[in-house]
Amino acid sequence: MARASRAKTGTFFLRQYIDMNGTTFAQASLDISSFVNPLQGEVLKIKQSWTDWTSDDAKPISGTDIAASGAVAGASAGGQVTTASRTGLLNITNNDLVTKNNIYAHIDATANIDMLEQVEGLNPIDFDDGYMVATDTLYFGIDSSDVDTWANNIRYSVMLECEVVKLSLSDAQAVLVSQTQA
């Protein structure tokens, strides 16, 4: 698609969510092609991300989402944003991992939550100048533990603070190559 060259833009926000699919990795995509043009040096800078874990109807996670009452139980899940399509969760050594977040939950014998912890493994704000994206698509993935399973599906929601920036052609292409290699 032909695009006009732009100057640096102001901050804007991208949002996406994905619902868990049992214990199978699930992925959704977000087309960002209108914000990137590596041939013109234009890339998307993700400054930071926010993560929200909820039930799959966007309500707060309840004890019965973690497990049925009557037994002490726990559950865990991981969510990620990447610049390449994946079939599972990644660790931070992958070039295309933009952000990563895990959730751990536990209930007592009456299905009251006695522990709910969200752990951020990677956030673009941790970088000196954000995370540059030169691909046309962002991928949002979620998976849960095969052992510490959830009684009900949960939702991984992400909000990304972004801006379009102009890099040199060689820098933009280097970003693109690094994000599309396995």
GUMAR-570104 format. One line per 8 residues: number of its first residue (from 1); for each residue z, y, x of C-alpha. Coordinates in Angstrom, 1 decimal, padded with zeros to 4 digits. Last residue first. Layout:
<recs>
NUM = Z Y X | ...
</recs>
This chain:
<recs>
182 = 013.8 -016.9 013.1 | 011.8 -013.8 013.9 | 011.3 -011.2 011.1 | 014.1 -008.8 011.9 | 013.4 -008.5 015.6 | 009.7 -007.9 015.0 | 010.4 -005.1 012.5 | 012.9 -003.4 014.7
174 = 010.5 -003.5 017.7 | 007.8 -002.1 015.4 | 009.9 000.8 014.5 | 010.8 001.5 018.1 | 007.2 001.3 019.2 | 006.0 003.7 016.5 | 008.8 006.2 017.3 | 011.4 006.3 014.7
166 = 011.5 008.3 011.4 | 014.4 007.9 009.0 | 014.8 006.9 005.4 | 018.3 007.0 004.1 | 020.8 004.5 002.8 | 024.2 003.8 001.4 | 024.1 000.2 000.2 | 025.9 -001.1 -002.9
158 = 026.5 -004.8 -003.2 | 027.6 -007.1 -006.0 | 028.5 -010.8 -005.6 | 029.2 -012.4 -009.0 | 031.3 -015.5 -009.7 | 030.6 -018.8 -011.3 | 033.4 -020.6 -013.1 | 035.8 -023.3 -011.9
150 = 035.2 -022.3 -008.3 | 035.0 -024.8 -005.4 | 037.2 -025.1 -002.3 | 035.4 -028.3 -001.0 | 031.7 -027.5 -001.2 | 032.5 -023.9 -000.3 | 030.6 -021.2 -002.1 | 027.2 -019.6 -001.6
142 = 025.8 -016.2 -002.2 | 022.6 -014.4 -000.9 | 021.1 -011.0 -001.3 | 017.7 -010.5 000.3 | 016.2 -007.2 001.3 | 012.4 -006.7 001.2 | 009.6 -004.7 002.8 | 010.9 -005.1 006.4
134 = 011.7 -002.3 008.8 | 015.5 -002.1 008.3 | 017.7 -000.1 010.7 | 021.5 -000.8 010.6 | 023.8 002.2 010.9 | 024.0 004.6 013.9 | 026.9 003.5 016.0 | 027.2 000.1 014.2
126 = 030.3 -000.8 012.2 | 029.1 001.2 009.3 | 026.4 -001.4 008.8 | 029.1 -003.9 007.7 | 029.8 -007.3 009.1 | 032.5 -010.0 008.5 | 034.3 -008.3 005.7 | 037.1 -010.4 004.3
118 = 038.1 -010.3 000.6 | 041.5 -011.8 -000.2 | 042.9 -013.1 -003.5 | 046.2 -014.9 -003.3 | 048.8 -015.8 -006.0 | 046.4 -015.7 -008.9 | 048.1 -017.2 -011.9 | 046.6 -020.4 -013.1
110 = 049.9 -022.0 -014.1 | 050.2 -024.3 -011.1 | 049.6 -021.5 -008.7 | 046.2 -020.0 -007.9 | 044.3 -019.3 -004.7 | 041.3 -017.2 -003.7 | 039.2 -016.5 -000.6 | 036.3 -014.1 -000.6
102 = 033.7 -013.6 002.2 | 031.5 -010.7 003.1 | 028.4 -010.3 005.3 | 026.1 -007.3 005.9 | 022.7 -006.8 007.5 | 021.9 -010.2 008.9 | 018.3 -010.3 010.1 | 019.0 -010.6 013.8
94 = 021.2 -013.7 013.4 | 024.3 -013.9 015.7 | 026.5 -012.7 012.8 | 026.6 -016.0 011.1 | 024.2 -017.0 008.3 | 024.7 -018.3 004.8 | 022.0 -020.6 003.4 | 018.4 -021.1 002.6
86 = 017.2 -017.7 003.9 | 014.6 -015.0 003.1 | 014.5 -012.4 005.7 | 016.0 -008.9 005.9 | 019.5 -010.1 005.1 | 022.4 -009.3 002.8 | 025.3 -011.7 002.7 | 027.9 -013.3 000.4
78 = 030.4 -016.0 001.0 | 032.6 -018.0 -001.3 | 036.1 -019.5 -001.4 | 038.3 -021.4 -003.9 | 041.9 -022.6 -004.1 | 044.0 -024.8 -006.3 | 047.5 -025.5 -007.5 | 047.1 -027.6 -010.6
70 = 047.8 -027.3 -014.3 | 045.6 -024.4 -015.1 | 041.8 -024.7 -014.6 | 040.5 -023.4 -011.3 | 039.3 -020.1 -009.6 | 037.6 -018.6 -012.6 | 040.8 -019.6 -014.6 | 042.9 -017.4 -012.4
62 = 040.8 -014.4 -013.3 | 038.2 -012.5 -011.3 | 037.7 -009.0 -012.7 | 035.0 -008.6 -015.2 | 031.3 -008.3 -014.1 | 030.2 -011.1 -016.5 | 029.7 -013.5 -013.5 | 033.4 -013.0 -012.6
54 = 033.8 -010.3 -010.0 | 033.4 -009.8 -006.2 | 032.5 -006.2 -005.2 | 031.0 -005.3 -001.9 | 030.4 -001.9 -000.3 | 027.8 -001.2 002.3 | 027.3 001.3 005.1 | 024.7 003.4 006.8
46 = 021.6 001.4 006.0 | 018.7 003.2 007.7 | 015.4 002.4 006.1 | 012.4 002.6 008.5 | 009.5 005.0 008.9 | 007.6 004.8 012.2 | 004.2 005.3 010.6 | 003.1 001.6 011.1
38 = 006.7 000.7 010.3 | 006.4 002.0 006.7 | 009.7 001.6 004.8 | 011.1 003.2 001.7 | 008.5 002.2 -000.9 | 008.6 -001.3 000.4 | 012.2 -001.7 -000.5 | 011.7 -004.7 -002.9
30 = 015.1 -006.3 -003.7 | 015.5 -010.1 -003.5 | 017.9 -012.6 -005.0 | 019.4 -015.7 -003.4 | 021.5 -018.6 -004.5 | 023.0 -021.3 -002.1 | 024.2 -024.3 -004.1 | 027.9 -024.8 -004.9
22 = 027.7 -023.7 -008.5 | 024.9 -021.1 -008.8 | 026.8 -017.9 -007.9 | 025.6 -014.7 -009.5 | 023.6 -012.1 -007.6 | 024.0 -008.4 -007.5 | 022.0 -005.4 -006.3 | 022.4 -001.7 -005.6
14 = 020.6 000.8 -003.5 | 022.1 004.2 -002.8 | 020.6 007.5 -001.6 | 021.3 009.8 001.4 | 018.8 012.5 002.1 | 015.4 012.0 003.5 | 014.0 012.4 007.0 | 010.4 013.6 006.8
6 = 007.8 011.6 004.9 | 004.4 010.1 005.7 | 002.3 009.4 002.7 | 002.0 005.8 001.7 | -000.9 003.4 001.4 | 000.0 000.0 000.0
</recs>
